[in-house]
Amino acid sequence: MPSTLLSIFETIDDPRTGNRTVHNLAEVVTLCLLAVISGCNRISEIHFFLEDHLDRLKQFLPLEHGLLSLSQLYKILAMIRPAALQQALIAFHNHLADELGNGGFDGIDLVAIDGKVLRGAIEHANRSTPMTVLNAYSSLYGTVIGQLDIPEKTNEITSIRQFVTLIDVRGRLVTADATHCQRQTAQAILDEQADYLLTLKRNQKTLFEDVELYFQDKEAEIASTAITTDGGHGRIEVRTCRTTTEIAWFQALHHWPGLACIAEVVNETTSKRTGKTTVEKRLLLCSRSAPSSFLLEASRLHWHVEKMQAWRLSRLTVGRTEGCWSATGVMTAARR
């Protein structure tokens, strides 16, 4: 694994000159990544980790000139272009995916894409609003396989179309929330030889109402139905998914690229203490003709990713602003 990391990180342009290039840049980035994966969040923590494990690290990496100092580490990370580092990390994740193979949920690797605002992440020199990051979470590996900073003057909707070209989604099912339920986004996913599962909400009023009315029709043709029941945390939750592949009427109205089926997911949650029941409905568009049981679990997995608080987005920088590390250099590590 270290040799693979080194070969990938050697593609990063070294901005240093002269005698500043004593320490191999690919080795430095590899060391930092190993430290971040081990739970280090600050550069001082990373340097302490490297000092503490130096003998062991020398078994895997040449480290001909020993360990660099804390100040050297600060300077090197400040000089690396974030975009170049991000490309290298995505290349590493793609390599890892190829090595492990494509298993995943029911034989398909679900890639859940979700945007997050980094609280307090304001770079005074370059932006005036908090930083938003798109993350691609793989159900197969239980980790974030890609991350993209959204430029200040753009948004999630347009950025996701670039994002799917950077990560390897071939043969996988890409899930996204209602923000990304757009024809252009669906086509961008299809162009990468992947399938999509998009949540449809009232922000697409006409689409939502047409699909909602279809499932309200008692004579609607339903291909399959799946029901699951869970009890825990003081509540009972019943989930029902109904799916249809009879979508000619929908396509005649909306011309949705690659659509294979539409689905309705209804969650009924009853409190064991009060007996109160709440009902939540979600509508889905999918480019893959799949049974209700699959779509139910796939949509549930995406919801889990959105709510999951264990995503760990560690960012390495030379300075700290507004309580959050700014993005002069970017490392990502995600563990469940």
C-alpha positions, 0 to 999 in steps of 0.5 A: 500500500505505501508503494502505491501511495507513493507512486500516486502522490509522485504525480503532485507537482513539487512547488519547492526549489533548491535545497528545500527539496531534501524531503521527498514530497510524495513521502511527506504527503503519504505520512500525513495521510497515514496520520489523518487516517489514524485520527490526527486533526492538527498539524502538531498532532500529525507531527507528534504521530510521525515522531512516535511511529518513526521506526515503524514507518521506516519499515515501509518508506525510505525516509532517507533524510529522516523526519522533517521538522514541524515548521517544515511540515507547515511550509510544505503543506502550505505550498501544495496546490489543493486541487492537485492533492485532491486529484491524487487522493481521488486517484488513490480511492479509484485504485483502491476500488479497482483492487477490492472489486465491486461488491457492495449492497446486493452486488452494487456499490452504492455511492451516496453524494451529499453536500455539507457546509463546514461550520466556521470555514471562512477563508478571509483572503478568498471567500466570504461565505462558509465552505461547502463540500461535496462528499461521495460515500461508498457503501462498499468501503464504508468511507468517503471515496471523493471530496470536492470543494464547491467554489464560492460563486457556484453551487451543489447542482452544477458541481455534482456534474463535475464531481461524477467525472472525477470519481469512478462511478462506473457500474455503480448506483449514485444516490442524491437528495432532491437538490440534485433531482435535475435532468442534467445531473441524471444525464451526467451520471448516465454518461459515466456509465452509472445509474442514478437514484434521485429523491423527488420532492416538492421543489420539483412541483409538477414532477412531484405531483404527477408521481404522487397522483399516480401512486394515489390511484387505486388502479395504478399498476404496481410492479412490486411492493416491499414492507419492513418493520423496525423497533428501537429507540422507543419507536416502531417504524414501518417502511413501505415501498411501491415501484412501477415500471409503467412510466410511458405517461411520465416520459411523454410529459417530462422526458427524463433521461434514462428513467427505468422506474419510479417509486414511493416510499412511506415511513410510518413512525409510531412512538411507543410512549405517546402512541403518536404516528408521523408519516413521511413520504418520499418519491424516487426516480431510478434509471435501474429497473429494480425491485421495491426491496432494493430501492427501499434499502438503497434509499434508506442507506442514503438517508443514513449517510445524510444523517450520519455524524461519524463522517470525519473530514480532516483538513490540513492547513497552516493556519486556523480561521473562525474555528475551522481549518482553512483549505490551503491543503486538503486531506480527507479521511472518513471512518464510520 
